[in-house]
Amino acid sequence: MKVFGKGPKIFPIFLPNLGCKGTCVYCNQRVMTGEELLAPQELARNDFSKVDEIAFYGGTFTGLDLNLIEDYLKLAPEKPKRISTRPDAITEEVVALLKKYNVRTVELGIESLFEDVLHASRRYYDEGLVRNVIESLKKDFDIVAHLMTGLPKDSSEKSLISTLKLLEMGVKTFRIHPTLVFAGTELEKMYRSGQYEPQPLEEAVITVARILVTIESHGGKVIRLGYHVPKSQNGYIVAGPYHPSFGDLVRARLVKEIVNSLRIKVAYVPGRFLPWFTSYGNNELDLTLIPTEGEEILLDNLAFVEAESLYFQRFVKQTIFKSAHVANLDFSEVSTCKS
């Protein structure tokens, strides 16, 4: 089994804040991405022949006027599409258009399943709506759930519970983003006035590592760890757990937690994954490291995903069950991956 793989060639199209009915406290997409909005007519000049997929990122794609949605989706109609939106912007008319124009993947900005967290971020929907939307989409589309950690009123436990609930709903693919404070946002005002305290980097790394192992030990995958901030936009980060190699930090921390907790003595590691075992302090692990030419990481006699499953069951799950928020969580449909 290959634990990590390479994805398709994606042509990204950014639609900063387009289709959004309001502005979330953490959001200023023009500052965050540095991208300018392009009309369908301008985009049509591009050569899409060598890409596998066209992706519409930013904004709320399904919140656009239906005619504009159609104009964007008509670009290279033979190419599969993916769109980004939010749970409270899905209608039957929009879904019909997505199916008509070769949309294969719907990325949902869910961020959390706790109403206090969502409302504090100016996102006015609830878990019930998210559940209904996922149920209506999952037969026809691949779903990618976006989750954020460190939002106002959030906690590590809430983020883990949101993750498990989404797995129970059938979501298998995720992007995980710690909250950053960008210039020109409401969150910046909250931070400067003392109303918001960003998640420290160490806490963000540990939280996201636990979310990552929760997802992968349940047969899911994470396609992005941390928010990608172009170098040109780094100056707009006011505060928060930003690191240019956040994903590697998380992977290295997870390796450290698994090796120490399960008392792993020997690791067989393909070359491209070696930095997770040798960087960010992991060169001091009491571990014999054997480089390989394969694709699978082995820890003693365990495949990496098996080690993840053991670590989740013995350590992460206990953290969740100790939480005061666990009362309404149904684990019955969430079974850990065994192979």
Secondary structure by P-SEA (a helix, b strand, c coil): cccbbbbcccccccccccccccccccccccccccbbbbccccccccccccccbbbbcccccccccaaaaaaaaaccccbbbbbbbccccccaaaaaaaaaccccbbbbccccccaaaaaaacccccaaaaaaaaaacccccbbbbbbbcccccccaaaaaaaaaaaaaaccccbbbbccccccccaaaaaaaacccccccaaaaaaaaaaaaaaaaaacbbbccccccccccccccccccccccaaaaaaaaaaaaaaaaaacccccccccccccccccccccccccccccccccccccccccaaaaaaaaaaccaaaaaaaccccccccccccccccc
